[in-house]
Every structure is written in C-alpha cells, then in structure tokens.
Amino acid sequence: MSLTFFFVMFLANSGMTNSPNHSEKHTEIPENKHLHTQQHDSVTASTHEKASEGNSETNGGHAKGHESKGFEPGKMIMEHIADAHDWHLWGESDHAVSIPLPVILYTSSKGLRMFSSSNFHHGHAAYEGFKLSHEGIVVWEDASNSESIYDFSLTKNVLALLIGSIFLVVLVVKMARHYADNAGRAPKGVYNLIEPLILFLRNDIARPTIGKKADSYTPLLLSIFFFIFTLNLFGLIPIFPGGANVTGNISVTMVLALVVFVTVTFSGNKYYWKHIFMPDVPVWMYVIIIPIEILGVILKPFVLMLRLFANITAGHIIILGFFSLIFIFGNMNPNLGYAVSPLSVAFTLFMSLLEILVAFLQAFVFTLLSSIYIGMAVEEHHH
C-alpha cells in the first residue's frame, strides 16, 4: 500500500512540474493539474482509510489478545491432579484463594533457602531468583542458569500425606486404647466397622497366600491397605484437607512398590532364589528362563506402581471432566450451561460414589498382590 501511495504521488508531482512550451499545452495544464490533484486527494483519502482500517484491525487484535482465553478444561484438570506449592481452595488466576506452603530449596550458590510460596503470587512473580514453571516446578528466573536446585518443599501432596498419616496414627492409637479398656466386649462405633476389615485382611488375604509366616507380615499389609484406602478417600473430598491426588502421584506409588520389592527381596528363601536362578528345567533352557524370571522380579513392583497410579488418576480426570461440561457449554451459551448442569452434576455424583468403591478396590488389589508376592518368596519347598 505504501509503494502504491508513493508511486501515485510521484506521477502527480511529475505532471505538475512539467514546463509547457506551447500555448495549447499551457491551457491544458490547469485541467491536468486539477485532475492529478483530485487523484492525489482521492489516493490520500483512500490511503488514510486503509490505514485507519488497519489500525482498527490491529487494535482489535490487541484487544482480543488482552481478552481472557476462557475456560480451559485440560489446564484445569491437570492443575488439580498435579502436585503444587500451595493448596488451592477456590477462585482462578489473580482471584484464587489458596493456603501458601513453605518452599525449602538448596543450591550450592545460595545454600539453604526457606520462604513462603505466596511470594510466587500463583506463579506470576519470581522471588530471590526463583520462579515457578508452567508445570509448577521451582526453576531459576534466569533461564541460562543451569545450576541444580534441590527442592525439599512441603508441597500439597506431602502435606496431604502427613495429614492422612496423622489421621491413621490417631485412629489406631484410639482403637488400641478402646480394645484395652473394653477387653472381651464387642467394639462400638467406627471401630466396629474397622475390625471386620482387619480380620478380612488377616484371615482371607495374608494367611491363605503367605501361610505360616502370615502373622509376621500382617502389620505391613494392614499398613499398606489402610494407608492407600485413607488417602484415596481423602482425595475424593473436594475441600481442604481433601482433594489432593496423593495415590495418583507416581512418586508415591513408586515408593509403595519399592517397599514391597525390598520386603520380597530380603524375605526370599533359598527355594525362591533357586526357582529364579536354577529352575527345574533342562540346563540348555537357562538362557531363556533365567532372564524371564529376573524380568518378572522387576516387573512385579513396576506393575503395582502403574496400576494404582493410573486407576486413581483416571478417576479424578473423569470426575473433573464431567464437572467441566458445565463451563464448556456455558462458554458457548449461558443457557446451555444451565441446561447441562443437572446432568453434569448427576454424573459427577455417580462417579464420586463409584470412586469410593474404586478407592477400596485399588487398596485391596495392591495389598492382595503384595501378599501373593511375599508368599511366593517365603514359600517352603514341598516334597
């Protein structure tokens, strides 16, 4: 457009600066000058109109850029199932209300640093050279800094784990005192609900799968079951101190699986290791069977880790997905959002009730498989 404008201006100026040598041409010059002037005015006006249109489009584009992006279900779901340095309560963006948690960092250049996560302003500000990445991880404000950061912060999942553990300790201690004070009498209240679970885990899981040594491993199996079950239930509570996706964090499930792996490894008797490294097959098949057995030893805890992580995380995603339908349709049309709300809430409640069953089943399956693996390790040779 600018080239066209300057080209037309050049033609107009050329026409007006021509020096006439004849009288006939002299009489035509004013008309040509008037014509070129009209062309110049029209081109100038057209150019200004296009420029103003371009400016309005640019301003419109900037305005659109400053507008909020609207509801993003994927981002909302991932933020709720991921770990965080604060405990979100309600609200979004700058209007979010959350409980700040302590950030504990160690770097070789700055040493040990401790401060509140509120200094990050929900990820919109840096503090002491640190900031939160889009994934909620503490990184250097200077992207070129490659120094390692060791994060020992009390995150949302860590706090939820501590709350769940304290809850279990208090419950068990009170239950033990209740049994001591009421010896020979049936338990009452919540203890009457917990006792059948304990007997079920001991009589129907530990003893049939482990055998004579079952009572030695029953405390471990009870701890695993009630730890997973309690955190699963806490994760279904939408308000503080619930809502944390602890057992849907692969680090937590990895540690649980590692506990089972170490227990099986150190509990394995000579028959267990003989079955792995000297199986009852022809010697020429050792090159095939032994690697498979070793792979099985490694894959068993790996499967435990992935099964619990995937099932709990999937449940949270489905519940949040149904709840997000209200806002997705509401962005299209407010009336449509109101119309779909009852159906979305009904599905959310149904999935929440189903997740209570899943919370129990996942704790049960993890405990059952752990008991089976321990039983395989301590099984005596039968003649």
Beta strands, then each sheet from edge to edge (+ up, - down):
strand 1: 86-90
strand 2: 97-100
strand 3: 102-107
strand 4: 111-116
strand 5: 130-132
strand 6: 138-140
strand 7: 150-151
sheet 1: 1+ 2-
sheet 2: 4+ 3- 7+
sheet 3: 5+ 6-
end
